[in-house]
Amino acid sequence: MEAHSELELHITVVVGAQDEASARKACEGLVRRIDGRVITAADCSDEEPGCWALTMSRGTGETGWHVAALSRVVRNFLRELGPEYARHRVACAPPTAWSVVDDPELVGELVPAGERLLIETWSEEAERAPLPNNPQ
């Protein structure tokens, strides 16, 4: 049986910023706090002027693709951020799990001018796994 790869966590912050440089600067503290790395920065000002979405990534130490592993990764991250975050619901539909924190006051404590967080993980193994009674 093939070994599962480590699940990766993606955290997207929607932040009020004038440009990519100021969005990155606003998120520096969170990137350090979670020991992550920025993978994309996107201008979403067509939806709302002065809006940027910055996505960061980090490993989780978890492997697998079942509901428990996927949900646990997102839930543990929310707990890591603090008790106010841990109360947010986690949704799971393999091969992915996610949570949205749509509370500008709470997110603003993590990221100046932060508005929303999307925390998600997914597994490539789930897409490659054979369906029951369906040999590859």
N, CA, C and O atoms as CSV, one atom per row, in Angstrom:
chain,resi,resn,atom,element,x,y,z
A,1,MET,N,N,0.849,-1.185,0.000
A,1,MET,CA,C,0.000,0.000,0.000
A,1,MET,C,C,0.888,1.239,0.000
A,1,MET,O,O,1.892,1.284,0.710
A,2,GLU,N,N,0.531,2.221,-0.775
A,2,GLU,CA,C,1.270,3.467,-0.909
A,2,GLU,C,C,1.135,4.311,0.360
A,2,GLU,O,O,0.052,4.406,0.938
A,3,ALA,N,N,2.243,4.922,0.788
A,3,ALA,CA,C,2.214,5.792,1.966
A,3,ALA,C,C,1.499,7.094,1.620
A,3,ALA,O,O,1.596,7.601,0.502
A,4,HIS,N,N,0.783,7.617,2.601
A,4,HIS,CA,C,0.097,8.889,2.418
A,4,HIS,C,C,1.088,10.029,2.605
A,4,HIS,O,O,1.972,9.956,3.459
A,5,SER,N,N,0.943,11.075,1.814
A,5,SER,CA,C,1.782,12.251,1.999
A,5,SER,C,C,1.164,13.135,3.076
A,5,SER,O,O,-0.018,13.016,3.399
A,6,GLU,N,N,1.983,14.013,3.616
A,6,GLU,CA,C,1.526,14.923,4.659
A,6,GLU,C,C,0.488,15.883,4.089
A,6,GLU,O,O,0.639,16.392,2.979
A,7,LEU,N,N,-0.562,16.123,4.863
A,7,LEU,CA,C,-1.573,17.089,4.458
A,7,LEU,C,C,-1.016,18.494,4.623
A,7,LEU,O,O,-0.296,18.781,5.579
A,8,GLU,N,N,-1.353,19.354,3.692
A,8,GLU,CA,C,-0.900,20.732,3.729
A,8,GLU,C,C,-2.094,21.620,4.075
A,8,GLU,O,O,-3.208,21.392,3.604
A,9,LEU,N,N,-1.852,22.614,4.888
A,9,LEU,CA,C,-2.885,23.547,5.294
A,9,LEU,C,C,-2.711,24.840,4.511
A,9,LEU,O,O,-1.598,25.355,4.400
A,10,HIS,N,N,-3.800,25.366,3.969
A,10,HIS,CA,C,-3.775,26.657,3.283
A,10,HIS,C,C,-4.664,27.620,4.057
A,10,HIS,O,O,-5.806,27.305,4.389
A,11,ILE,N,N,-4.127,28.784,4.335
A,11,ILE,CA,C,-4.841,29.816,5.070
A,11,ILE,C,C,-4.908,31.045,4.164
A,11,ILE,O,O,-3.875,31.598,3.788
A,12,THR,N,N,-6.102,31.462,3.821
A,12,THR,CA,C,-6.281,32.652,2.989
A,12,THR,C,C,-6.873,33.753,3.856
A,12,THR,O,O,-7.896,33.566,4.514
A,13,VAL,N,N,-6.211,34.903,3.843
A,13,VAL,CA,C,-6.658,36.070,4.593
A,13,VAL,C,C,-7.125,37.117,3.594
A,13,VAL,O,O,-6.398,37.464,2.664
A,14,VAL,N,N,-8.326,37.613,3.786
A,14,VAL,CA,C,-8.809,38.744,3.003
A,14,VAL,C,C,-8.524,39.969,3.858
A,14,VAL,O,O,-8.977,40.074,4.998
A,15,VAL,N,N,-7.760,40.896,3.277
A,15,VAL,CA,C,-7.272,42.049,4.034
A,15,VAL,C,C,-7.480,43.331,3.234
A,15,VAL,O,O,-7.339,43.347,2.012
A,16,GLY,N,N,-7.815,44.393,3.942
A,16,GLY,CA,C,-7.908,45.699,3.308
A,16,GLY,C,C,-6.505,46.258,3.125
A,16,GLY,O,O,-5.810,46.526,4.105
A,17,ALA,N,N,-6.086,46.434,1.885
A,17,ALA,CA,C,-4.734,46.913,1.582
A,17,ALA,C,C,-4.750,47.603,0.225
A,17,ALA,O,O,-5.586,47.299,-0.625
A,18,GLN,N,N,-3.834,48.522,0.032
A,18,GLN,CA,C,-3.779,49.272,-1.219
A,18,GLN,C,C,-3.034,48.544,-2.333
A,18,GLN,O,O,-3.288,48.772,-3.515
A,19,ASP,N,N,-2.097,47.649,-1.935
A,19,ASP,CA,C,-1.307,46.932,-2.937
A,19,ASP,C,C,-0.764,45.650,-2.321
A,19,ASP,O,O,-0.952,45.385,-1.133
A,20,GLU,N,N,-0.092,44.864,-3.145
A,20,GLU,CA,C,0.420,43.578,-2.676
A,20,GLU,C,C,1.427,43.745,-1.535
A,20,GLU,O,O,1.414,42.978,-0.573
A,21,ALA,N,N,2.287,44.739,-1.647
A,21,ALA,CA,C,3.305,44.955,-0.608
A,21,ALA,C,C,2.660,45.242,0.745
A,21,ALA,O,O,3.102,44.710,1.763
A,22,SER,N,N,1.626,46.071,0.767
A,22,SER,CA,C,0.983,46.375,2.048
A,22,SER,C,C,0.170,45.182,2.559
A,22,SER,O,O,0.043,45.003,3.771
A,23,ALA,N,N,-0.379,44.371,1.664
A,23,ALA,CA,C,-1.083,43.151,2.086
A,23,ALA,C,C,-0.097,42.177,2.729
A,23,ALA,O,O,-0.384,41.597,3.776
A,24,ARG,N,N,1.062,42.002,2.100
A,24,ARG,CA,C,2.087,41.123,2.665
A,24,ARG,C,C,2.565,41.639,4.016
A,24,ARG,O,O,2.755,40.855,4.946
A,25,LYS,N,N,2.761,42.940,4.132
A,25,LYS,CA,C,3.221,43.532,5.389
A,25,LYS,C,C,2.193,43.303,6.491
A,25,LYS,O,O,2.557,42.975,7.620
A,26,ALA,N,N,0.904,43.474,6.167
A,26,ALA,CA,C,-0.152,43.266,7.155
A,26,ALA,C,C,-0.176,41.828,7.669
A,26,ALA,O,O,-0.533,41.582,8.821
A,27,CYS,N,N,0.204,40.882,6.813
A,27,CYS,CA,C,0.133,39.461,7.171
A,27,CYS,C,C,1.429,38.902,7.747
A,27,CYS,O,O,1.474,37.734,8.132
A,28,GLU,N,N,2.489,39.716,7.812
A,28,GLU,CA,C,3.792,39.225,8.291
A,28,GLU,C,C,3.713,38.532,9.645
A,28,GLU,O,O,4.284,37.457,9.829
A,29,GLY,N,N,3.011,39.140,10.588
A,29,GLY,CA,C,2.906,38.567,11.927
A,29,GLY,C,C,2.249,37.199,11.922
A,29,GLY,O,O,2.706,36.290,12.615
A,30,LEU,N,N,1.182,37.041,11.149
A,30,LEU,CA,C,0.501,35.747,11.076
A,30,LEU,C,C,1.383,34.713,10.393
A,30,LEU,O,O,1.441,33.564,10.833
A,31,VAL,N,N,2.063,35.100,9.334
A,31,VAL,CA,C,2.957,34.162,8.642
A,31,VAL,C,C,4.002,33.635,9.618
A,31,VAL,O,O,4.264,32.433,9.661
A,32,ARG,N,N,4.599,34.533,10.402
A,32,ARG,CA,C,5.592,34.102,11.406
A,32,ARG,C,C,4.949,33.232,12.472
A,32,ARG,O,O,5.492,32.190,12.841
A,33,ARG,N,N,3.803,33.654,12.963
A,33,ARG,CA,C,3.122,32.931,14.052
A,33,ARG,C,C,2.828,31.487,13.680
A,33,ARG,O,O,2.981,30.584,14.502
A,34,ILE,N,N,2.409,31.272,12.447
A,34,ILE,CA,C,2.035,29.906,12.044
A,34,ILE,C,C,3.192,29.159,11.387
A,34,ILE,O,O,3.050,27.999,10.998
A,35,ASP,N,N,4.333,29.828,11.266
A,35,ASP,CA,C,5.500,29.247,10.599
A,35,ASP,C,C,5.120,28.802,9.186
A,35,ASP,O,O,5.399,27.679,8.765
A,36,GLY,N,N,4.474,29.724,8.473
A,36,GLY,CA,C,4.001,29.429,7.119
A,36,GLY,C,C,4.823,30.146,6.073
A,36,GLY,O,O,5.823,30.797,6.374
A,37,ARG,N,N,4.376,30.010,4.834
A,37,ARG,CA,C,5.007,30.713,3.725
A,37,ARG,C,C,3.901,31.193,2.793
A,37,ARG,O,O,2.920,30.487,2.558
A,38,VAL,N,N,4.070,32.390,2.272
A,38,VAL,CA,C,3.080,32.956,1.352
A,38,VAL,C,C,3.213,32.255,0.005
A,38,VAL,O,O,4.313,32.128,-0.533
A,39,ILE,N,N,2.081,31.800,-0.535
A,39,ILE,CA,C,2.120,31.133,-1.837
A,39,ILE,C,C,1.423,31.944,-2.925
A,39,ILE,O,O,1.762,31.806,-4.100
A,40,THR,N,N,0.457,32.787,-2.559
A,40,THR,CA,C,-0.170,33.667,-3.546
A,40,THR,C,C,-0.666,34.946,-2.881
A,40,THR,O,O,-0.975,34.978,-1.690
A,41,ALA,N,N,-0.730,35.979,-3.678
A,41,ALA,CA,C,-1.361,37.231,-3.272
A,41,ALA,C,C,-2.189,37.678,-4.468
A,41,ALA,O,O,-1.681,37.772,-5.585
A,42,ALA,N,N,-3.452,37.948,-4.229
A,42,ALA,CA,C,-4.341,38.287,-5.338
A,42,ALA,C,C,-5.142,39.539,-5.029
A,42,ALA,O,O,-5.660,39.704,-3.924
A,43,ASP,N,N,-5.236,40.403,-5.999
A,43,ASP,CA,C,-6.025,41.621,-5.895
A,43,ASP,C,C,-7.491,41.240,-6.091
A,43,ASP,O,O,-7.876,40.745,-7.150
A,44,CYS,N,N,-8.293,41.472,-5.074
A,44,CYS,CA,C,-9.727,41.175,-5.213
A,44,CYS,C,C,-10.533,42.460,-5.096
A,44,CYS,O,O,-11.681,42.447,-4.650
A,45,SER,N,N,-9.921,43.570,-5.500
A,45,SER,CA,C,-10.580,44.870,-5.391
A,45,SER,C,C,-11.730,45.035,-6.379
A,45,SER,O,O,-12.490,45.998,-6.275
A,46,ASP,N,N,-11.876,44.116,-7.338
A,46,ASP,CA,C,-13.043,44.189,-8.213
A,46,ASP,C,C,-14.311,43.876,-7.419
A,46,ASP,O,O,-15.401,44.315,-7.787
A,47,GLU,N,N,-14.166,43.114,-6.326
A,47,GLU,CA,C,-15.294,42.827,-5.440
A,47,GLU,C,C,-15.491,43.954,-4.438
A,47,GLU,O,O,-16.617,44.352,-4.139
A,48,GLU,N,N,-14.372,44.462,-3.924
A,48,GLU,CA,C,-14.396,45.520,-2.918
A,48,GLU,C,C,-13.110,46.320,-3.049
A,48,GLU,O,O,-12.028,45.738,-2.970
A,49,PRO,N,N,-13.185,47.617,-3.243
A,49,PRO,CA,C,-11.966,48.421,-3.412
A,49,PRO,C,C,-10.996,48.241,-2.239
A,49,PRO,O,O,-11.400,48.192,-1.077
A,50,GLY,N,N,-9.706,48.144,-2.577
A,50,GLY,CA,C,-8.675,47.998,-1.552
A,50,GLY,C,C,-8.694,46.646,-0.867
A,50,GLY,O,O,-8.387,46.549,0.321
A,51,CYS,N,N,-9.048,45.608,-1.593
A,51,CYS,CA,C,-9.168,44.265,-1.022
A,51,CYS,C,C,-8.120,43.335,-1.645
A,51,CYS,O,O,-7.991,43.263,-2.867
A,52,TRP,N,N,-7.379,42.630,-0.793
A,52,TRP,CA,C,-6.381,41.664,-1.243
A,52,TRP,C,C,-6.598,40.350,-0.520
A,52,TRP,O,O,-7.013,40.337,0.638
A,53,ALA,N,N,-6.320,39.250,-1.192
A,53,ALA,CA,C,-6.386,37.914,-0.598
A,53,ALA,C,C,-4.983,37.332,-0.628
A,53,ALA,O,O,-4.386,37.171,-1.693
A,54,LEU,N,N,-4.471,37.020,0.542
A,54,LEU,CA,C,-3.127,36.462,0.658
A,54,LEU,C,C,-3.256,35.031,1.168
A,54,LEU,O,O,-3.865,34.798,2.212
A,55,THR,N,N,-2.689,34.074,0.439
A,55,THR,CA,C,-2.765,32.671,0.838
A,55,THR,C,C,-1.397,32.201,1.290
A,55,THR,O,O,-0.392,32.394,0.605
A,56,MET,N,N,-1.380,31.581,2.456
A,56,MET,CA,C,-0.147,31.007,2.989
A,56,MET,C,C,-0.346,29.520,3.195
A,56,MET,O,O,-1.471,29.023,3.239
A,57,SER,N,N,0.765,28.822,3.318
A,57,SER,CA,C,0.736,27.372,3.416
A,57,SER,C,C,1.671,26.918,4.525
A,57,SER,O,O,2.645,27.592,4.859
A,58,ARG,N,N,1.352,25.763,5.085
A,58,ARG,CA,C,2.270,25.112,6.014
A,58,ARG,C,C,1.912,23.637,6.108
A,58,ARG,O,O,0.775,23.240,5.855
A,59,GLY,N,N,2.901,22.835,6.475
A,59,GLY,CA,C,2.665,21.410,6.690
A,59,GLY,C,C,1.895,21.207,7.976
A,59,GLY,O,O,1.775,22.117,8.796
A,60,THR,N,N,1.371,19.993,8.144
A,60,THR,CA,C,0.537,19.730,9.321
A,60,THR,C,C,1.036,18.584,10.187
A,60,THR,O,O,0.673,18.491,11.360
A,61,GLY,N,N,1.862,17.715,9.627
A,61,GLY,CA,C,2.270,16.525,10.361
A,61,GLY,C,C,1.242,15.403,10.281
A,61,GLY,O,O,1.516,14.290,10.731
A,62,GLU,N,N,0.074,15.667,9.723
A,62,GLU,CA,C,-0.994,14.675,9.566
A,62,GLU,C,C,-0.898,14.030,8.188
A,62,GLU,O,O,-0.481,14.665,7.220
A,63,THR,N,N,-1.282,12.783,8.116
A,63,THR,CA,C,-1.375,12.095,6.835
A,63,THR,C,C,-2.751,11.460,6.727
A,63,THR,O,O,-3.475,11.348,7.717
A,64,GLY,N,N,-3.101,11.050,5.530
A,64,GLY,CA,C,-4.375,10.371,5.319
A,64,GLY,C,C,-5.320,11.223,4.506
A,64,GLY,O,O,-5.030,12.378,4.192
A,65,TRP,N,N,-6.456,10.639,4.168
A,65,TRP,CA,C,-7.422,11.373,3.369
A,65,TRP,C,C,-8.841,11.185,3.868
A,65,TRP,O,O,-9.788,11.646,3.230
A,66,HIS,N,N,-9.000,10.518,4.991
A,66,HIS,CA,C,-10.347,10.275,5.508
A,66,HIS,C,C,-10.869,11.498,6.263
A,66,HIS,O,O,-10.102,12.404,6.591
A,67,VAL,N,N,-12.147,11.519,6.530
A,67,VAL,CA,C,-12.823,12.651,7.157
A,67,VAL,C,C,-12.137,13.072,8.449
A,67,VAL,O,O,-11.930,14.264,8.679
A,68,ALA,N,N,-11.784,12.115,9.289
A,68,ALA,CA,C,-11.193,12.449,10.589
A,68,ALA,C,C,-9.883,13.218,10.441
A,68,ALA,O,O,-9.677,14.220,11.127
A,69,ALA,N,N,-9.005,12.770,9.566
A,69,ALA,CA,C,-7.710,13.445,9.388
A,69,ALA,C,C,-7.894,14.831,8.793
A,69,ALA,O,O,-7.284,15.793,9.261
A,70,LEU,N,N,-8.721,14.943,7.775
A,70,LEU,CA,C,-8.943,16.237,7.123
A,70,LEU,C,C,-9.550,17.242,8.108
A,70,LEU,O,O,-9.079,18.375,8.213
A,71,SER,N,N,-10.585,16.829,8.820
A,71,SER,CA,C,-11.241,17.724,9.772
A,71,SER,C,C,-10.319,18.092,10.927
A,71,SER,O,O,-10.299,19.240,11.371
A,72,ARG,N,N,-9.561,17.125,11.407
A,72,ARG,CA,C,-8.651,17.361,12.533
A,72,ARG,C,C,-7.622,18.442,12.207
A,72,ARG,O,O,-7.310,19.277,13.056
A,73,VAL,N,N,-7.096,18.430,10.989
A,73,VAL,CA,C,-6.100,19.421,10.588
A,73,VAL,C,C,-6.669,20.836,10.711
A,73,VAL,O,O,-6.020,21.720,11.270
A,74,VAL,N,N,-7.858,21.046,10.199
A,74,VAL,CA,C,-8.480,22.374,10.238
A,74,VAL,C,C,-8.860,22.723,11.678
A,74,VAL,O,O,-8.604,23.838,12.131
A,75,ARG,N,N,-9.463,21.789,12.392
A,75,ARG,CA,C,-9.888,22.037,13.776
A,75,ARG,C,C,-8.694,22.369,14.672
A,75,ARG,O,O,-8.772,23.292,15.483
A,76,ASN,N,N,-7.597,21.633,14.537
A,76,ASN,CA,C,-6.413,21.900,15.348
A,76,ASN,C,C,-5.832,23.275,15.064
A,76,ASN,O,O,-5.363,23.952,15.978
A,77,PHE,N,N,-5.858,23.689,13.812
A,77,PHE,CA,C,-5.362,25.014,13.478
A,77,PHE,C,C,-6.225,26.094,14.133
A,77,PHE,O,O,-5.697,27.057,14.691
A,78,LEU,N,N,-7.543,25.938,14.068
A,78,LEU,CA,C,-8.432,26.905,14.700
A,78,LEU,C,C,-8.152,26.984,16.203
A,78,LEU,O,O,-8.121,28.078,16.768
A,79,ARG,N,N,-7.950,25.851,16.845
A,79,ARG,CA,C,-7.631,25.832,18.280
A,79,ARG,C,C,-6.305,26.532,18.553
A,79,ARG,O,O,-6.155,27.230,19.557
A,80,GLU,N,N,-5.358,26.342,17.661
A,80,GLU,CA,C,-4.053,26.974,17.798
A,80,GLU,C,C,-4.180,28.504,17.779
A,80,GLU,O,O,-3.440,29.197,18.477
A,81,LEU,N,N,-5.100,29.019,16.993
A,81,LEU,CA,C,-5.304,30.459,16.926
A,81,LEU,C,C,-5.927,31.005,18.202
A,81,LEU,O,O,-5.697,32.163,18.550
A,82,GLY,N,N,-6.711,30.195,18.906
A,82,GLY,CA,C,-7.316,30.632,20.160
A,82,GLY,C,C,-8.736,30.151,20.316
A,82,GLY,O,O,-9.354,29.691,19.356
A,83,PRO,N,N,-9.262,30.257,21.537
A,83,PRO,CA,C,-10.605,29.735,21.814
A,83,PRO,C,C,-11.710,30.409,20.999
A,83,PRO,O,O,-12.717,29.774,20.686
A,84,GLU,N,N,-11.534,31.687,20.652
A,84,GLU,CA,C,-12.562,32.375,19.866
A,84,GLU,C,C,-12.663,31.786,18.462
A,84,GLU,O,O,-13.730,31.807,17.850
A,85,TYR,N,N,-11.548,31.262,17.955
A,85,TYR,CA,C,-11.523,30.663,16.620
A,85,TYR,C,C,-12.039,29.231,16.657
A,85,TYR,O,O,-12.664,28.765,15.704
A,86,ALA,N,N,-11.776,28.538,17.753
A,86,ALA,CA,C,-12.132,27.122,17.864
A,86,ALA,C,C,-13.636,26.896,17.794
A,86,ALA,O,O,-14.070,25.777,17.524
A,87,ARG,N,N,-14.432,27.912,18.026
A,87,ARG,CA,C,-15.895,27.741,17.992
A,87,ARG,C,C,-16.460,27.716,16.570
A,87,ARG,O,O,-17.635,27.402,16.376
A,88,HIS,N,N,-15.636,28.041,15.585
A,88,HIS,CA,C,-16.108,28.053,14.197
A,88,HIS,C,C,-16.228,26.632,13.656
A,88,HIS,O,O,-15.411,25.764,13.964
A,89,ARG,N,N,-17.251,26.413,12.854
A,89,ARG,CA,C,-17.536,25.077,12.311
A,89,ARG,C,C,-16.533,24.668,11.257
A,89,ARG,O,O,-16.004,25.495,10.514
A,90,VAL,N,N,-16.287,23.387,11.210
A,90,VAL,CA,C,-15.431,22.784,10.178
A,90,VAL,C,C,-16.329,21.936,9.286
A,90,VAL,O,O,-17.089,21.099,9.773
A,91,ALA,N,N,-16.238,22.156,7.994
A,91,ALA,CA,C,-16.987,21.356,7.023
A,91,ALA,C,C,-16.014,20.396,6.350
A,91,ALA,O,O,-14.843,20.720,6.158
A,92,CYS,N,N,-16.502,19.226,5.999
A,92,CYS,CA,C,-15.633,18.240,5.362
A,92,CYS,C,C,-16.408,17.475,4.303
A,92,CYS,O,O,-17.494,16.953,4.556
A,93,ALA,N,N,-15.829,17.423,3.122
A,93,ALA,CA,C,-16.343,16.623,2.021
A,93,ALA,C,C,-15.109,16.106,1.299
A,93,ALA,O,O,-14.602,16.753,0.382
A,94,PRO,N,N,-14.617,14.914,1.723
A,94,PRO,CA,C,-13.364,14.417,1.145
A,94,PRO,C,C,-13.376,14.543,-0.364
A,94,PRO,O,O,-14.350,14.183,-1.025
A,95,PRO,N,N,-12.295,15.052,-0.891
A,95,PRO,CA,C,-10.941,15.135,-0.345
A,95,PRO,C,C,-10.572,16.458,0.311
A,95,PRO,O,O,-9.390,16.800,0.352
A,96,THR,N,N,-11.546,17.221,0.831
A,96,THR,CA,C,-11.205,18.508,1.434
A,96,THR,C,C,-11.971,18.759,2.727
A,96,THR,O,O,-13.038,18.190,2.959
A,97,ALA,N,N,-11.398,19.627,3.566
A,97,ALA,CA,C,-12.070,20.136,4.766
A,97,ALA,C,C,-11.735,21.619,4.853
A,97,ALA,O,O,-10.668,22.045,4.411
A,98,TRP,N,N,-12.660,22.415,5.430
A,98,TRP,CA,C,-12.439,23.851,5.463
A,98,TRP,C,C,-13.258,24.496,6.576
A,98,TRP,O,O,-14.186,23.896,7.119
A,99,SER,N,N,-12.894,25.720,6.895
A,99,SER,CA,C,-13.647,26.561,7.816
A,99,SER,C,C,-13.472,28.002,7.372
A,99,SER,O,O,-12.431,28.370,6.827
A,100,VAL,N,N,-14.495,28.816,7.606
A,100,VAL,CA,C,-14.438,30.233,7.278
A,100,VAL,C,C,-14.683,31.017,8.564
A,100,VAL,O,O,-15.650,30.772,9.286
A,101,VAL,N,N,-13.797,31.953,8.828
A,101,VAL,CA,C,-13.973,32.874,9.953
A,101,VAL,C,C,-14.302,34.224,9.330
A,101,VAL,O,O,-13.414,34.920,8.835
A,102,ASP,N,N,-15.573,34.589,9.355
A,102,ASP,CA,C,-16.042,35.830,8.750
A,102,ASP,C,C,-16.414,36.794,9.873
A,102,ASP,O,O,-17.585,37.106,10.086
A,103,ASP,N,N,-15.391,37.256,10.581
A,103,ASP,CA,C,-15.548,38.136,11.731
A,103,ASP,C,C,-14.407,39.148,11.694
A,103,ASP,O,O,-13.335,38.892,12.242
A,104,PRO,N,N,-14.631,40.305,11.046
A,104,PRO,CA,C,-13.551,41.282,10.884
A,104,PRO,C,C,-12.889,41.708,12.194
A,104,PRO,O,O,-11.680,41.941,12.223
A,105,GLU,N,N,-13.650,41.811,13.261
A,105,GLU,CA,C,-13.060,42.198,14.546
A,105,GLU,C,C,-12.082,41.134,15.041
A,105,GLU,O,O,-10.982,41.458,15.488
A,106,LEU,N,N,-12.480,39.885,14.964
A,106,LEU,CA,C,-11.628,38.776,15.406
A,106,LEU,C,C,-10.424,38.608,14.485
A,106,LEU,O,O,-9.295,38.480,14.961
A,107,VAL,N,N,-10.648,38.606,13.194
A,107,VAL,CA,C,-9.559,38.446,12.231
A,107,VAL,C,C,-8.613,39.643,12.307
A,107,VAL,O,O,-7.407,39.494,12.112
A,108,GLY,N,N,-9.153,40.827,12.591
A,108,GLY,CA,C,-8.336,42.022,12.729
A,108,GLY,C,C,-7.344,41.938,13.878
A,108,GLY,O,O,-6.342,42.653,13.876
A,109,GLU,N,N,-7.601,41.079,14.859
A,109,GLU,CA,C,-6.644,40.868,15.949
A,109,GLU,C,C,-5.411,40.117,15.455
A,109,GLU,O,O,-4.323,40.274,16.009
A,110,LEU,N,N,-5.576,39.306,14.420
A,110,LEU,CA,C,-4.460,38.544,13.840
A,110,LEU,C,C,-3.733,39.331,12.763
A,110,LEU,O,O,-2.505,39.315,12.683
A,111,VAL,N,N,-4.510,40.017,11.939
A,111,VAL,CA,C,-3.985,40.729,10.776
A,111,VAL,C,C,-4.618,42.112,10.744
A,111,VAL,O,O,-5.838,42.225,10.623
A,112,PRO,N,N,-3.807,43.174,10.851
A,112,PRO,CA,C,-4.387,44.512,10.762
A,112,PRO,C,C,-5.191,44.664,9.464
A,112,PRO,O,O,-4.702,44.340,8.381
A,113,ALA,N,N,-6.413,45.154,9.584
A,113,ALA,CA,C,-7.347,45.323,8.466
A,113,ALA,C,C,-7.800,43.981,7.877
A,113,ALA,O,O,-8.346,43.945,6.774
A,114,GLY,N,N,-7.579,42.881,8.604
A,114,GLY,CA,C,-8.061,41.565,8.168
A,114,GLY,C,C,-9.564,41.487,8.278
A,114,GLY,O,O,-10.154,42.019,9.219
A,115,GLU,N,N,-10.186,40.827,7.320
A,115,GLU,CA,C,-11.644,40.737,7.294
A,115,GLU,C,C,-12.158,39.310,7.432
A,115,GLU,O,O,-13.111,39.057,8.169
A,116,ARG,N,N,-11.522,38.370,6.717
A,116,ARG,CA,C,-11.980,36.972,6.710
A,116,ARG,C,C,-10.790,36.039,6.618
A,116,ARG,O,O,-9.731,36.392,6.099
A,117,LEU,N,N,-10.993,34.838,7.138
A,117,LEU,CA,C,-10.011,33.762,6.994
A,117,LEU,C,C,-10.702,32.562,6.374
A,117,LEU,O,O,-11.830,32.230,6.738
A,118,LEU,N,N,-10.035,31.922,5.452
A,118,LEU,CA,C,-10.464,30.628,4.928
A,118,LEU,C,C,-9.341,29.670,5.247
A,118,LEU,O,O,-8.207,29.871,4.811
A,119,ILE,N,N,-9.644,28.628,6.005
A,119,ILE,CA,C,-8.659,27.611,6.364
A,119,ILE,C,C,-9.099,26.336,5.661
A,119,ILE,O,O,-10.245,25.909,5.804
A,120,GLU,N,N,-8.187,25.724,4.896
A,120,GLU,CA,C,-8.571,24.534,4.142
A,120,GLU,C,C,-7.405,23.565,3.997
A,120,GLU,O,O,-6.237,23.953,4.016
A,121,THR,N,N,-7.757,22.309,3.855
A,121,THR,CA,C,-6.792,21.275,3.524
A,121,THR,C,C,-7.478,20.290,2.596
A,121,THR,O,O,-8.703,20.166,2.605
A,122,TRP,N,N,-6.697,19.600,1.808
A,122,TRP,CA,C,-7.245,18.567,0.934
A,122,TRP,C,C,-6.170,17.532,0.678
A,122,TRP,O,O,-4.986,17.750,0.933
A,123,SER,N,N,-6.618,16.410,0.171
A,123,SER,CA,C,-5.706,15.303,-0.056
A,123,SER,C,C,-5.760,14.861,-1.501
A,123,SER,O,O,-6.836,14.622,-2.050
A,124,GLU,N,N,-4.595,14.753,-2.114
A,124,GLU,CA,C,-4.518,14.226,-3.482
A,124,GLU,C,C,-4.774,12.730,-3.502
A,124,GLU,O,O,-5.256,12.198,-4.502
A,125,GLU,N,N,-4.454,12.037,-2.394
A,125,GLU,CA,C,-4.639,10.580,-2.348
A,125,GLU,C,C,-6.091,10.189,-2.570
A,125,GLU,O,O,-6.368,9.161,-3.187
A,126,ALA,N,N,-7.011,10.989,-2.079
A,126,ALA,CA,C,-8.428,10.655,-2.225
A,126,ALA,C,C,-8.830,10.596,-3.687
A,126,ALA,O,O,-9.674,9.787,-4.073
A,127,GLU,N,N,-8.228,11.454,-4.500
A,127,GLU,CA,C,-8.557,11.463,-5.914
A,127,GLU,C,C,-7.963,10.258,-6.641
A,127,GLU,O,O,-8.489,9.827,-7.667
A,128,ARG,N,N,-6.870,9.719,-6.110
A,128,ARG,CA,C,-6.218,8.587,-6.769
A,128,ARG,C,C,-6.688,7.237,-6.235
A,128,ARG,O,O,-6.437,6.198,-6.847
A,129,ALA,N,N,-7.369,7.257,-5.095
A,129,ALA,CA,C,-7.767,5.994,-4.469
A,129,ALA,C,C,-8.824,5.297,-5.324
A,129,ALA,O,O,-9.741,5.943,-5.831
A,130,PRO,N,N,-8.696,3.978,-5.483
A,130,PRO,CA,C,-9.712,3.259,-6.253
A,130,PRO,C,C,-11.034,3.202,-5.492
A,130,PRO,O,O,-11.050,3.102,-4.265
A,131,LEU,N,N,-12.122,3.264,-6.216
A,131,LEU,CA,C,-13.425,3.129,-5.594
A,131,LEU,C,C,-13.612,1.669,-5.185
A,131,LEU,O,O,-13.063,0.779,-5.835
A,132,PRO,N,N,-14.375,1.403,-4.120
A,132,PRO,CA,C,-14.633,0.012,-3.732
A,132,PRO,C,C,-15.220,-0.777,-4.900
A,132,PRO,O,O,-16.074,-0.275,-5.631
A,133,ASN,N,N,-14.770,-1.983,-5.066
A,133,ASN,CA,C,-15.229,-2.877,-6.132
A,133,ASN,C,C,-14.995,-2.312,-7.520
A,133,ASN,O,O,-15.710,-2.653,-8.463
A,134,ASN,N,N,-13.996,-1.448,-7.650
A,134,ASN,CA,C,-13.679,-0.857,-8.938
A,134,ASN,C,C,-12.155,-0.862,-9.101
A,134,ASN,O,O,-11.516,0.177,-8.935
A,135,PRO,N,N,-11.573,-2.010,-9.421
A,135,PRO,CA,C,-10.110,-2.065,-9.528
A,135,PRO,C,C,-9.605,-1.160,-10.623
A,135,PRO,O,O,-10.280,-0.931,-11.627
A,136,GLN,N,N,-8.393,-0.642,-10.413
A,136,GLN,CA,C,-7.808,0.246,-11.412
A,136,GLN,C,C,-7.066,-0.540,-12.454
A,136,GLN,O,O,-6.503,0.042,-13.382
